[in-house]
Amino acid sequence: MHETIRVGEMSVTFLKTRHETNDAFDLFELTIPPFARVVLPHIHRKYDETIFGVNGTMTWTLHKYGKDMPNEVRPGTTLFIPRGTPHFYANRTHTPARILCLQTPGVLGPEYYLEIAFLYRGGPHPDLAGIGAVMSRYGIVPISQKENLISPRPEG
């Protein structure tokens, strides 16, 4: 296992990197605290993503067929996100959530998350323009923040 990378409130721990798998895949654990979310909805141009629920519940919203489709990922469930699919994720609950993320082929490696983590070091508000630039370099397209994609409404 690799060193845990703190990206804002979230933690990323690689289990296998593209460097170890000859670019076949990246596999990492992502832990999201209560009411945290990814800061920019986005599209992956170069890889597919499969999410495996481990602990807690996360809501992954995919934009498909012209509408936003929320998907709850709980322990034992999986979600496949084909490349080119706009998506967003949030933990809308009072408990931390943990998932395994498999990206095929491996494109990002830990270096992507280390670059993003650096942009959070200036305080609680990340450099969104800087994050967008890093995303673009790795083939991730930030998309406009539509209200129905980014509203992290708590459960219960």
N, C-alpha and C positions, 0 to 999 in steps of 0.2 A: 504494500500500500504506500501511497505517496503522502507528502505533507498536505495538510488541509489548507486551502486558500480561502480567506475571508473576503467576500465580495459584498460590501455593505453589511447588511444583517445576515446574509446567506453564507453557507459554508459549502465548498466544493472539495471533494476528496477523490482523486483519481484512483481507480483500481487497476486499470490498464490504459496506457496511452497509445496514440498512433505510432509513437517512436518504438514501442515494444511489439506492436502488431503489424509492422510493415505497412502502416497506413490503412489497415483493414477496418479498424474501429477505434473509438474512444469509449471507455466505460467509466462512469464516475457516479458517486453518491452526492446528492444535493439535499441539503437540509435547509428548510425555510421556516423562520419563526412565525408565530401568529401574526396575521394581518400584513405580512410582507408580500411583495410582488415584484416581478421583473419590471424594470423602469421603462423599457420601450418594447411595444409589440413589434414583431419582426418576422422575417421569412428567411429560411435557410436555402441558399442556392445550390450548395454542393453536397449536401448529405441529408439522409433521412434520420429521424429520431424516434426511438421507442422508449416509452416511459413505463417503469415498473413501480407500482405502489408498494412501499415498505411499512411506513408508520404514518398515522394521521391521514388527513384528507386535503388534497389540493384540487383547485379548479383550473383546468386548462381550457381556454376558449380558442377554438379553431374557426376561422372564417372559411366556410365551404358553402357552395351552392348559393352564393349571394347573401348569406346570413351568418351571424355569429352562433356557434354551436358550443355551449359549455359542456365539459366532460369532467365528472368527478373521478379522481384517481385515489383509490383507497388501497389498503393492504391487499395484495393478491390480484389487483387489476392491472391491465396494461392498456396503453394508448399508443397507437402508431401515428406519427406525423410525417407525411410524405414531404420531401423537399418541395419548396414553392408554396407551401400552405401558410398563410398568415396565422400567427398564434400569439398567445399571451398566457401567463400563468400567475396565480395568486393563491396564497393560503388565507382563506376567508374564515378560519376557525380560531378558537381560543387555545389551540395546542400546536406545537411544532409538527411539521410534516417532513417526511424523508422519502425520497425516491431514488431509484437507480435510473440512470440515463445512458442509453446505448446509441451512439451516433455512428452511422455507416455511410460511406467509408469514414475513417478517422481523418479529420481535417484540422481541428482546433488545437488539441493537446493542452497541457496546463498553461502554456505561454499566453493563450488568449485570456484566460481568467486572471492571470497575474497582471496583464495590462489593464484589464477592466478594474481590478482591485485597486490598482494605483490611483485611478481616477476618483476613488472614494476617500482617499487619505486626507483631503482638504476639509473634511467636515461631514455633516449628515446629508448634505445635498450634493450628489455627484455632478460631474461635468457632463451634461447630456450631449453636447456637441462632440466632446472628446470620445464619449462612449460610442456615438454614432460613427465616428471616424474609424475607431478600432473595429467595430462590427463590420464595416464595409471592407476593410482590408482582409478580413477572414471570410468574405462571401456571405455575410449576414446583412440583410437589408432591413434597416429600421423603417417602420411604416407609421403613418400618421396616427396619433392617439385618438381613436374614436371612443366616445364616452361609453358605448356599450361594450367595448373591449377592455376598458381599464378601470371600471368601477368596482373596487374590492368591497362588496357589501358583506358585513359579518352575518354568520348564521345565527338563528335563534333569537 
